[in-house]
Amino acid sequence: MSGRVIIAGLGPGADNLVTPEVSAALAQATDVVGYIPYVARVSPRPGLTLHPSDNRVELDRARHALEMAHAGRTVVVVSSGDPGVFAMASAVFEAVEAGPPEWRALDIRVLPGITAMLAAAARAGAPLGHDFCAINLSDNLKPWALIERRLRLAAEADFAMAFYNPRSKSRPEGFARTLTVLKEACGDTRPVIFARAVSTPQEEIRVVLLPDTTPEMADMRTVVIVGSSTTRLIARSGAPIVYTPRSVPA
């Protein structure tokens, strides 16, 4: 059994933000598995079979990759950003744990990528310069009550916060509720960064104070970063610099 599974992150969107390690893995792959728009970022070539699939079938996608690897194929499972951040690495290991014993003997590697949260933070300055947390606002795989509890606790702990999957057409109310919780819990004018389609030609970066935020400012291509109470704005011509100092007063 010589097959293997490589779980790779394609970065936030720009080709030059794909790591050399991931590019080398794609060059050696016999098969690439992933969500339709992510597989579309991989260039076809002789000897490579692309397996795009729809959203919300992560476990089926993972099982397919493991089955092909067990048959001797070199399979790359692609995610955007980093595969270990709300992406396919966990799904593959869930499938391994629940699957046949022989899958545990496969050569399985995870190759990191630049996740959207870090790309967005770099565009704005350094809003994650001190302690922060990341929360997936989708309630597809966890109840809203848990999301709200984590939001309130993160606000109470005064973390900077990065939000993935803030607002979709099927659940637009979730981000509205998120903003309501934050405005109640924080009660200040900390900056909020709306970073849409970072590193692509459609990139938009917008900095808004928390009281002025509205749900329509985000969609599923947006990463939202909310500063802590110490996060600062440096005004200048053009977009301000947003940063969180490295220290917190006693």
N, C-alpha and C positions, 0 to 999 in steps of 0.2 A: 504494500500500500504506500504509494509515493505522492499522493495528492496532498494539497494543503489549502487552507483558507487564510486569506489575508484580509483583515478588516481595516479599511483605509479611509482617511478623511481627506476630502477634496478642497478643504478650505472654504472661505466665504463666497467665492465666485470668480475672482480673477485668476487667470492661468498662472501668473507669476507668483501666486501665493500657495500653489500646490508644492509640497516639499519634494526635493529630489528623491527621497526614499520612496514616496508614493508613486512618483513617475516611473521609477525603476520597476516597482512591483507591477504596475499596469503594463509595462513593456514585456513582462514575462508571463502575463496571465493567459490562460486559455479561455476563461469565462469571466465576465463581469456581471454582477448581480446588484440590483438596487432600484430605488424609486425612479420613476420615469425621467423626471428632469435632471436627476443626478447622473444616470447612465448616459443621457444625451450629451453630457460634458466629456465623455470618453470617445476619442477618435476611433472609428472602425479601422481594422487592418486585417489582412489575411491571417487565419489561424486563431482569431479572437471571435468568440460568440458573445453577444450582448443579450442580457436577460432583464429588460425593464419590467417593472410591475407597479401596480397602483398603490396608493397610500393605504395605511391601516392593515397591511398583510405582512407585517415584519416577521412574524414567526414562520409563516409559510416561506417567505424569502430566505430566511436563515436555514430552514430545513433543506430547501432546494440546494443551497450552496454546500451544505455539509454532505448531502447525498452525492453531489458531483465530485467533491473532494475525495470521498471514500472510494469513488470509482477511478481515482487516479488523476483528476483534473487539478489544475492550479487556478483557484477561484479567488477573485478579489470582490469583496462586498463593499460597495461604496456608500458613503454618507457625505452630506455637506459638512463643512466645519470640521469638528473633531468627532470621530466615531464613538467616543466614550461619553460625550455630552449630549444627552437626550437623543441618542442615535442608535446605530445598529449593533454596536459591540455587545450591549446588554442582551439584545434579542438573540444574537448568536449563542451566547453562553446560556441563556434560558433554554434554548433548543438543545444544546449539548447536555445540560443537566437532565432534561426530561427524555432524551433520545436513547438510542441503543448504545451499549457499552463501547462499541468500536469507535464511535465518534470521539470519545475522550482520548483516544490514541492519536488522533489527527494532529498534524502540525498546524497550529492556529496562532496567528500573530496579529497584534493590533498596532497600526501605524498612526501616530497622532497627526492632527491637522490643526490649522488656525481656526478656532471657533469664532462665530459671528460676534459673540460678546467681546472678545479681545480685539477683533478688527474694529468694531464700533468704538470701543474705548480709545484705541490709538488714534482714530480720526478726530475725536473730541479733545484729546489731551491725555489725562490720566485720572479719570473718575474712579477707577478701581485701585487707586494708589495705596489704600489702607484696607482693612477687613471688609469683605463683601460676600454676598451669596448669590446664587443663581436659582431661579424658580421657573418651572415650566407652567404657564397659566392654562394650558389645555386640561380640561376635566374629562378627557376621553378615557384615561387610565387611572384616575383617582378622583375622589369626590370633591366638590367645590368646598365643602366645609373644611377639608384638610388644607386646601389652598389658602382659604381665608385665615385659618389659624397660623399658618406659616408666615403669611404677610404681616399679621399683627405682631407676631413674635420677632420677626426680622426688623420691623419698625421700632419695636421696644428696645431691641439690642443695638439700634442705631447703625445697622449695616448699610453700606451702599448695596443696591439690589439690581440685578440684571434679569430681565424677563424675556423668556422665549415664548413663541406662539401666543402673542397677546390677544389677537382678535381675528376671528374668521367670520365668513358670511353665515355659517351655520350656528355660531354662538357669539354674536356681537355683544351680548349683555355681560359677558365675563370681564372684559376689560373695563367697562363702565363701573362694575362693582369693585374691581381692583382699585381704581382711582378714588372711589368713595372711601374705601378702607384706608388708603394712604393719607388722604386729606384729613380724615378723622384722627388717625393715629399719629401723624407727624406734626400737623398743625403749624407748618412753617413754609418758607418760600425756597426750599432747596431746588436745585436745577434738575430737570429731567431731560434726557437725551433720547430723541427718536431717530434711530439710525436705520434707514430703509435701503435694502439691496446694496449693502456695503461692498465696495470694491468692484462693482459692475457699472456699466454706463448709466444705469438708472439710479445710482446712489443719491440719496437725500439725507442730509444731517440737519436736524432741527433741535435747538435748545430752548426749552420753555420752563418757566417756573411752575412748581407743582400746582398752585392754585389756578393757573391758567390752562392746565391740560384738559383735553377733551378726548373721549373715546375714539373719535374719527381720525385722530392723529396717528393711529397705528393700524397695521394690517398684519397678515401672516408673514410678510417679508420684512417686518420691522423687528429689530431688537430694541427694547426700551431699557435704559439705564437710569435709575433713580439715585441721586447722590445721598450721602449721609448728612447729618446736621453740620459737619465740618467741611463739606465739599465747597469749593470756591470757584468763582467766575473771574477770569481776567479779561476785562473789556479791552478791545482793540478794534482797529478798522477791519471789517469783515466779521467772521464768526468768532465768538469768544473762546478762550481756552477754559476748559472745565477740568479741575483737578481736585483730588482729595489729598490733603497733607499726610505725610508719613507718620505723624505723631498726633496724639490726642492729649489735651491738657488734663492734668490730674484733677 
